[in-house]
Amino acid sequence: MSTIAAIADAVAAHINAGTFSQPVSAERMYQPAFTLEDLADLRVSVVPRTVGIAAATRDSSLFECVVDVGVQKKLPAEGADAEIYALLDLVEEITDHLRLRRLPDAPEAAWAGIAHEPVVSSESLEQHRVFTSVLSVTYRVRR
């Protein structure tokens, strides 16, 4: 299995092992495309995004793997702001669960950082009334 696919699987498993304010079932996938009906329930998608490779020593390389964690849910007609706040809290809980930790299923991958962009996709809100937030988590592996 490729390095980034193994890390993405490990991220999904690590999220699923966590305890959060809402039930979470993360799924590793390559193309997170959902219908609005699918998004009636919370969706957490783990998607391999990029791999950068740099020399570490004469005989090893440093793989920098970025995995996106998308959190999506269709918002209700009433009380959308309250739901957005609750979902942002959940995204922060997932961030705290991932940051500064190695993945039990990929201990060779060292956590290197997290970017949170978009915090909330205004396009997704405007066009579909769907909350969409993406964490880009970076891990480094020497091989």
Secondary structure as the mmCIF struct_conf table of DSSP 4:
data_model
#
loop_
_struct_conf.conf_type_id
_struct_conf.id
_struct_conf.beg_label_comp_id
_struct_conf.beg_label_asym_id
_struct_conf.beg_label_seq_id
_struct_conf.end_label_comp_id
_struct_conf.end_label_asym_id
_struct_conf.end_label_seq_id
HELX_RH_AL_P HELX_RH_AL_P1 THR A 3 ASN A 16
TURN_TY1_P TURN_TY1_P1 ALA A 17 ALA A 17
BEND BEND1 GLY A 18 GLY A 18
BEND BEND2 SER A 21 GLN A 22
STRN STRN1 ALA A 26 ARG A 28
BEND BEND3 TYR A 30 TYR A 30
TURN_TY1_P TURN_TY1_P2 LEU A 36 GLU A 37
HELX_RH_3T_P HELX_RH_3T_P1 ASP A 38 ALA A 40
BEND BEND4 ASP A 41 ASP A 41
STRN STRN2 ARG A 43 THR A 57
TURN_TY1_P TURN_TY1_P3 ARG A 58 ASP A 59
STRN STRN3 SER A 60 LYS A 74
HELX_LH_PP_P HELX_LH_PP_P1 LEU A 75 PRO A 76
BEND BEND5 ALA A 77 GLU A 78
HELX_RH_AL_P HELX_RH_AL_P2 ALA A 80 LEU A 98
TURN_TY1_P TURN_TY1_P4 ARG A 99 LEU A 100
STRN STRN4 LEU A 103 LEU A 103
TURN_TY1_P TURN_TY1_P5 PRO A 104 ASP A 105
STRN STRN5 ALA A 106 ALA A 106
TURN_TY1_P TURN_TY1_P6 PRO A 107 GLU A 108
HELX_LH_PP_P HELX_LH_PP_P2 ALA A 109 ALA A 109
STRN STRN6 ALA A 110 HIS A 116
BEND BEND6 VAL A 119 VAL A 120
HELX_RH_AL_P HELX_RH_AL_P3 SER A 122 HIS A 128
STRN STRN7 VAL A 130 ARG A 142
#
